[in-house]
Amino acid sequence: MSTVTPPFESPALEERAEQHLAVVRERVQLDAIPALYDRAFPRIFAALARAGAAPSGAPYAVVHGVPGDTLDLSVAVPVDAPFTGSEGVDPETLPAGTVATLRVRGDYSGLTDAYAFLFEWIEESGRTPLGIAWERYLTEPEPGGDPAGNETLLGVHLA
């Protein structure tokens, strides 16, 4: 099937409800992503605390459009209800609908190959991406920890 042969699980199709998010969204160079995360997560958690809101699950990164030299990237924390926005943290909602998903275990450096595998699977299944892809960080990396323990769920919204 795929020209990319890492040991990924089979992708799945899921029907998902809309997901409200509190986000910091920027267009960034690929090498600037870690610095964006380092700025965004403290800002998001502080804005949620000021609003009396709490995260409703594991954080996301949402990619809008087609990646190139830069990404239109939302660093995101899910919330149960629409977030009103505050001091550079904005509301965003992932739409309800069909999403192709792939669970990835291991170092984040493997995510590029995982996305290639997932997008190839989508194309071979005759489906069309909507231009919204995300990764959800199911485990929190530990400083000095083993990256083999990382679990990330990739999602691509489909037409």
C-alpha positions as CSV (number, residue, x, y, z in Angstrom):
1,M,0.0,0.0,0.0
2,S,2.4,2.7,1.2
3,T,5.9,3.7,0.1
4,V,6.4,4.8,3.7
5,T,6.9,1.7,5.8
6,P,7.3,2.6,9.5
7,P,5.4,0.5,12.0
8,F,2.2,2.4,12.3
9,E,-1.2,1.0,13.2
10,S,-3.9,1.0,10.6
11,P,-5.7,4.4,10.2
12,A,-9.4,4.6,11.2
13,L,-12.4,6.7,10.3
14,E,-14.2,8.3,13.2
15,E,-17.3,10.5,13.4
16,R,-16.4,13.3,15.8
17,A,-18.4,16.0,17.5
18,E,-17.3,19.5,17.2
19,Q,-14.5,20.4,19.7
20,H,-14.1,23.9,21.2
21,L,-10.6,25.1,21.7
22,A,-8.7,27.9,23.3
23,V,-5.8,28.7,20.9
24,V,-2.8,30.8,20.1
25,R,-2.6,30.8,16.3
26,E,0.4,31.9,14.3
27,R,2.1,31.3,11.0
28,V,5.5,29.9,11.8
29,Q,8.6,28.4,10.3
30,L,9.0,24.7,11.1
31,D,12.0,25.4,13.3
32,A,10.0,27.9,15.3
33,I,7.4,25.4,16.4
34,P,9.0,24.5,19.8
35,A,9.3,28.2,20.7
36,L,5.6,28.8,19.8
37,Y,4.6,25.9,22.1
38,D,6.8,27.3,24.9
39,R,5.0,30.7,24.6
40,A,1.5,29.5,23.9
41,F,0.7,26.9,26.5
42,P,1.4,29.1,29.5
43,R,-0.6,31.9,27.9
44,I,-3.5,29.6,27.2
45,F,-3.6,28.1,30.7
46,A,-3.4,31.5,32.3
47,A,-6.3,32.8,30.1
48,L,-8.4,29.7,31.0
49,A,-7.7,30.3,34.7
50,R,-8.7,34.0,34.4
51,A,-11.9,32.9,32.7
52,G,-12.7,30.2,35.3
53,A,-12.5,27.5,32.6
54,A,-10.6,24.3,32.7
55,P,-9.1,22.1,30.0
56,S,-11.4,19.2,28.9
57,G,-8.6,16.9,27.6
58,A,-5.2,16.6,26.1
59,P,-3.8,19.5,24.1
60,Y,-3.7,19.8,20.3
61,A,-1.8,21.3,17.5
62,V,-4.1,22.2,14.6
63,V,-2.7,22.8,11.1
64,H,-4.8,24.9,8.8
65,G,-4.4,24.5,5.1
66,V,-1.5,22.9,3.3
67,P,1.9,23.0,5.1
68,G,4.8,24.5,3.2
69,D,7.8,26.4,4.3
70,T,5.6,27.7,7.1
71,L,2.6,26.3,9.0
72,D,-0.6,28.1,9.9
73,L,-0.6,26.5,13.4
74,S,-3.0,26.7,16.3
75,V,-1.5,25.6,19.7
76,A,-4.8,24.5,21.3
77,V,-6.3,23.3,24.6
78,P,-9.8,21.7,24.4
79,V,-12.6,23.2,26.5
80,D,-16.2,22.1,27.1
81,A,-17.9,25.3,26.0
82,P,-16.9,28.1,23.5
83,F,-14.1,30.2,24.9
84,T,-14.6,34.0,24.6
85,G,-11.0,34.8,24.1
86,S,-8.6,36.9,26.2
87,E,-5.2,38.6,25.8
88,G,-4.0,36.8,22.6
89,V,-5.8,33.6,23.3
90,D,-8.7,33.1,20.9
91,P,-11.6,30.7,20.4
92,E,-11.5,28.1,17.7
93,T,-13.8,25.1,17.0
94,L,-12.9,21.9,15.2
95,P,-15.9,21.0,13.1
96,A,-18.0,17.9,13.6
97,G,-17.6,15.2,10.9
98,T,-15.6,12.4,9.6
99,V,-11.9,12.3,10.6
100,A,-9.2,9.9,9.5
101,T,-7.1,9.1,12.6
102,L,-3.8,7.4,13.3
103,R,-2.2,6.7,16.7
104,V,1.5,7.1,16.7
105,R,3.9,5.9,19.4
106,G,7.4,7.2,19.8
107,D,9.5,10.3,19.3
108,Y,7.9,13.3,17.7
109,S,10.5,13.1,14.9
110,G,8.4,10.3,13.5
111,L,5.3,12.4,13.0
112,T,6.3,13.6,9.5
113,D,6.4,10.0,8.3
114,A,3.2,9.3,10.1
115,Y,1.4,12.2,8.4
116,A,2.7,11.0,5.0
117,F,1.4,7.5,5.8
118,L,-2.0,8.8,6.8
119,F,-2.4,11.2,3.8
120,E,-1.5,8.4,1.4
121,W,-4.1,6.1,3.1
122,I,-6.7,8.9,2.7
123,E,-5.9,9.3,-1.0
124,E,-5.9,5.5,-1.6
125,S,-9.3,5.3,0.2
126,G,-10.7,7.8,-2.3
127,R,-11.4,10.5,0.4
128,T,-10.6,14.2,0.3
129,P,-9.0,16.2,3.1
130,L,-10.8,19.4,4.2
131,G,-7.6,21.3,5.0
132,I,-7.7,20.8,8.8
133,A,-5.2,18.4,10.4
134,W,-4.3,18.0,14.0
135,E,-2.2,16.1,16.4
136,R,-3.3,15.5,20.0
137,Y,-0.7,14.8,22.6
138,L,-2.0,11.9,24.6
139,T,1.0,11.7,26.9
140,E,3.0,14.5,28.3
141,P,6.7,14.3,27.6
142,E,8.9,14.2,30.7
143,P,12.2,16.2,30.8
144,G,14.9,13.5,30.3
145,G,12.2,10.9,29.7
146,D,12.1,8.2,27.1
147,P,10.5,9.6,23.9
148,A,9.5,6.0,23.0
149,G,6.6,6.5,25.5
150,N,5.1,9.4,23.6
151,E,1.6,8.8,22.2
152,T,0.1,11.1,19.6
153,L,-3.2,10.9,17.8
154,L,-3.2,12.4,14.3
155,G,-6.4,13.5,12.8
156,V,-7.4,14.8,9.3
157,H,-10.9,16.2,8.7
158,L,-12.5,14.8,5.5
159,A,-15.0,16.1,3.0
